[in-house]
């Protein structure tokens, strides 16, 4: 299938949404049928280390994937990339030391204001809890800002209820409401629609699987103006240019 060609100046409610590449589902990935096309696009490239699409994803892995996916999709646009932590960075979480293999990604996302910390919230937790399972709230809190890349307006329970019609809107963390409302404005490319399909229950505290995370990270940006994993080219073995490596 041809790759999508995002065009600028397209309304978020337009009909130019990119489509995942249709490929046979890999035998090693018994993913839900609705998620398979997104996983197949990631399977073409070495970006996400998907072990089991049905396994819950940890906060550590989600942060690592978010960092890797954003920077892979915007490899040609340095201004849209998340910078890794600098060698002299002050450790922000007690349980993510500089020796941690994911320190650069987690600290980089935190210093960019994507992951809440003492830099952005005065009452933020001092621990990251890397091995805890990521929830739907976590996924939306970290991902939506990288779709809009602008200040999001405050949201109320009533506004989210009116937009989405969620029956469990009162169970959503008030600090997450603005991300959920903004996601609604992204049409068919909203993370909720792409990842969870049609639903009248958000189940905000429910764990996110690796397959669901991969589907959410399949596309970054607004409808018609973003980039998806379908846009990534496969680099043939032995054709890697090392001239720019440092």
C-alpha positions as CSV (number, residue, x, y, z in Angstrom):
1,X,0.0,0.0,0.0
2,X,1.2,3.5,-0.7
3,X,2.4,5.5,2.3
4,X,0.4,8.4,3.6
5,X,1.4,11.9,2.5
6,X,0.4,14.3,5.2
7,X,-0.5,17.7,3.9
8,X,-0.4,21.0,5.8
9,X,-3.4,23.1,6.6
10,X,-5.9,20.3,6.9
11,X,-8.7,20.5,9.4
12,X,-8.5,18.1,12.3
13,X,-11.9,16.8,11.2
14,X,-10.9,16.2,7.6
15,X,-10.9,12.9,5.8
16,X,-7.2,12.7,5.1
17,X,-6.3,10.4,8.0
18,X,-3.3,8.2,7.3
19,X,-3.9,4.5,7.2
20,X,-1.8,1.7,8.7
21,X,-0.1,-0.5,6.2
22,X,-2.0,-3.7,5.5
23,X,0.4,-6.7,5.9
24,X,-0.1,-10.2,7.1
25,X,0.1,-10.4,10.9
26,X,3.4,-11.8,12.0
27,X,3.0,-15.3,13.5
28,X,5.0,-14.3,16.5
29,X,2.5,-11.5,17.3
30,X,-0.9,-12.9,18.2
31,X,-2.3,-9.4,18.6
32,X,-5.9,-8.4,18.6
33,X,-7.0,-8.0,14.9
34,X,-7.8,-4.3,15.3
35,X,-4.2,-3.6,16.5
36,X,-2.4,-5.8,14.0
37,X,-2.0,-3.2,11.2
38,X,-0.2,-0.8,13.6
39,X,2.0,-3.5,15.0
40,X,2.9,-4.6,11.4
41,X,4.1,-1.1,10.6
42,X,6.3,-1.1,13.7
43,X,7.5,-4.7,12.9
44,X,9.1,-3.4,9.7
45,X,11.5,-1.1,11.5
46,X,13.7,-1.5,14.6
47,X,12.2,1.1,16.8
48,X,9.9,-0.6,19.4
49,X,11.0,-3.8,21.2
50,X,7.6,-5.4,21.2
51,X,7.8,-8.7,23.1
52,X,4.1,-9.6,23.6
53,X,1.4,-7.3,22.3
54,X,-1.0,-8.7,24.9
55,X,1.3,-8.1,27.9
56,X,0.8,-5.0,30.0
57,X,3.4,-2.4,29.4
58,X,5.5,-0.9,32.3
59,X,6.0,2.8,32.8
60,X,9.7,2.3,31.9
61,X,9.0,0.7,28.6
62,X,6.3,3.2,27.7
63,X,8.7,6.1,28.3
64,X,11.4,4.4,26.3
65,X,9.0,3.7,23.4
66,X,7.5,7.2,23.5
67,X,11.0,8.7,23.3
68,X,12.1,6.3,20.5
69,X,8.9,6.6,18.4
70,X,8.8,10.4,18.5
71,X,12.5,10.8,17.6
72,X,12.2,8.1,14.8
73,X,9.2,9.8,13.2
74,X,10.8,13.2,13.4
75,X,14.3,12.1,12.5
76,X,14.4,14.7,9.8
77,X,13.0,17.5,12.1
78,X,15.4,18.1,15.0
79,X,13.2,20.8,16.4
80,X,10.4,18.2,17.1
81,X,12.7,15.7,18.8
82,X,13.0,15.1,22.5
83,X,16.6,15.6,23.7
84,X,18.1,12.9,25.9
85,X,19.3,13.8,29.3
86,X,22.6,15.6,29.4
87,X,25.6,14.0,31.2
88,X,25.4,16.7,33.9
89,X,21.6,16.4,34.5
90,X,20.5,16.4,38.0
91,X,18.6,13.1,38.8
92,X,14.9,14.0,39.1
93,X,13.5,10.6,40.3
94,X,15.0,8.7,43.3
95,X,14.5,5.4,41.5
96,X,15.9,6.4,38.1
97,X,19.7,6.9,38.5
98,X,22.1,8.0,35.9
99,X,23.2,4.4,35.6
100,X,19.7,3.3,34.6
101,X,19.6,2.1,31.0
102,X,16.5,4.3,30.4
103,X,17.7,7.3,32.2
104,X,18.3,9.3,29.0
105,X,14.8,8.7,27.8
106,X,12.9,9.1,31.1
107,X,14.9,12.1,32.2
108,X,14.7,13.7,28.7
109,X,10.9,13.4,28.6
110,X,10.7,14.8,32.1
111,X,13.0,17.7,31.4
112,X,10.8,18.4,28.3
113,X,7.8,18.6,30.6
114,X,6.1,15.5,29.2
115,X,6.4,13.4,32.3
116,X,5.2,15.3,35.4
117,X,7.9,15.9,38.0
118,X,9.1,18.5,40.5
119,X,10.0,20.7,37.5
120,X,6.3,21.0,36.6
121,X,4.2,20.1,39.6
122,X,5.0,21.2,43.1
123,X,3.4,18.1,44.6
124,X,4.9,15.6,42.1
125,X,6.1,12.2,43.2
126,X,9.8,11.9,43.9
127,X,9.7,8.3,42.4
128,X,9.0,7.3,38.9
129,X,8.0,3.7,39.7
130,X,9.5,2.3,36.4
131,X,8.2,-1.2,36.8
132,X,4.6,-0.3,37.6
133,X,2.1,-0.9,34.9
134,X,1.2,2.1,32.8
135,X,-2.5,3.0,32.8
136,X,-4.7,4.6,30.2
137,X,-4.4,7.9,32.0
138,X,-0.6,7.6,31.9
139,X,-0.6,6.9,28.2
140,X,-2.8,9.9,27.4
141,X,-0.9,12.3,29.8
142,X,2.4,11.5,28.1
143,X,1.3,11.1,24.5
144,X,-1.3,13.9,23.8
145,X,1.2,16.8,24.4
146,X,3.3,15.4,21.6
147,X,0.4,15.4,19.3
148,X,-0.6,19.0,19.9
149,X,2.7,20.6,20.9
150,X,0.9,23.6,22.2
151,X,-0.7,24.8,25.5
152,X,-3.8,22.8,26.2
153,X,-6.9,24.6,27.6
154,X,-8.2,23.5,31.0
155,X,-11.1,21.0,30.9
156,X,-14.0,20.1,33.2
157,X,-15.7,16.9,33.9
158,X,-18.8,18.2,32.1
159,X,-16.8,19.1,29.0
160,X,-15.2,15.7,28.8
161,X,-18.6,14.0,29.4
162,X,-20.3,16.0,26.7
163,X,-17.5,15.3,24.2
164,X,-16.8,11.7,24.8
165,X,-19.9,10.5,26.6
166,X,-17.9,8.4,29.0
167,X,-20.0,6.9,31.8
168,X,-17.0,6.8,34.1
169,X,-15.8,10.4,33.6
170,X,-15.9,11.0,37.4
171,X,-13.2,8.3,37.8
172,X,-10.7,10.3,35.7
173,X,-7.9,12.2,37.5
174,X,-8.8,15.9,37.2
175,X,-5.3,16.6,36.1
176,X,-5.8,14.4,33.0
177,X,-9.1,15.9,31.8
178,X,-7.5,18.4,29.5
179,X,-5.5,15.8,27.7
180,X,-8.6,13.6,27.2
181,X,-10.6,16.5,25.9
182,X,-7.8,17.6,23.5
183,X,-7.5,14.1,22.2
184,X,-11.2,14.2,21.2
185,X,-10.4,17.1,18.9
186,X,-8.0,15.0,16.9
187,X,-10.8,13.2,15.0
188,X,-10.2,9.6,14.0
189,X,-6.6,10.0,14.8
190,X,-7.3,10.5,18.5
191,X,-5.3,8.1,20.6
192,X,-8.4,6.8,22.4
193,X,-10.3,6.0,19.1
194,X,-7.2,4.5,17.5
195,X,-6.2,2.4,20.5
196,X,-9.4,1.5,22.2
197,X,-12.0,1.9,19.4
198,X,-15.5,3.0,20.2
199,X,-16.3,3.0,23.9
200,X,-18.5,4.7,26.4
201,X,-16.1,3.7,29.2
202,X,-12.6,5.1,29.4
203,X,-11.6,2.9,32.3
204,X,-8.8,5.4,33.2
205,X,-7.0,3.1,35.7
206,X,-6.9,0.1,33.4
207,X,-3.5,-1.2,32.4
208,X,-2.3,-0.6,28.8
209,X,-0.9,-3.5,26.8
210,X,2.2,-3.3,24.6
211,X,0.0,-3.7,21.6
212,X,-2.2,-0.8,22.7
213,X,0.8,1.4,23.4
214,X,2.2,0.6,19.9
215,X,-1.1,1.6,18.3
216,X,-1.1,4.9,20.2
217,X,2.5,5.7,19.2
218,X,1.8,4.7,15.6
219,X,0.9,8.4,14.8
220,X,2.1,11.7,16.2
221,X,0.5,15.0,15.4
222,X,-2.9,16.4,14.3
223,X,-5.1,14.8,11.6
224,X,-3.6,15.5,8.2
225,X,-0.4,17.2,9.7
226,X,1.4,14.5,11.6
227,X,3.6,11.5,10.9
228,X,3.0,7.8,11.3
229,X,5.0,4.6,11.5
230,X,3.8,3.9,7.9
231,X,6.0,6.8,6.8
232,X,9.2,5.1,8.1
233,X,11.5,3.5,5.5
234,X,13.2,0.2,6.0
235,X,16.9,0.5,5.9
236,X,18.4,-2.5,4.0
237,X,21.0,-4.5,6.0
238,X,24.6,-3.3,5.3
239,X,23.3,0.0,3.9
240,X,23.7,2.0,7.1
241,X,25.6,5.2,6.6
242,X,28.0,5.7,9.6
243,X,29.5,8.9,8.4
244,X,27.4,11.1,10.7
245,X,27.8,8.9,13.8
246,X,29.7,10.3,16.7
